[in-house]
Amino acid sequence: MRLQTSKLNFVVNFFLGVAWALVLIGAVTSFLSFYQLSIVYALVSAVAAALPGLFIVLVLEHIITVQQQHEELKKQTELLEKLLIQKEQDR
């Protein structure tokens, strides 16, 4: 888990795992359904079947990245406030 422990982070990471499972299941079942017709057709259908799951993965990864960036900005703000207080005390 890349996020700190909380209920929301657990849910996001859980759904990320579910999304990857959807990608795998969609690609494999689609490939196995169409490989008898043509390998090229099976590969194209596997990619097409994996796209919805990959989109969900992309959205969840974006949520994780934004949340990590927010946490980092909170840390930076706290440090900058401490430096400002320290600078004012030095005057």
ZIBEL-V887761 format. One line per field, one symbol per residue. psi: psi as a letter, one per 20 degrees, with the letter a starting at -180 (. if undefined). A space follows every 50 residues. Layout:
psi=???
This chain:
psi=piqrprgghggghghgggghhhgggggghgghhjhhgqgghggghgghhi gghhggggghhggggggghggghgghgghhgghggghhhi.
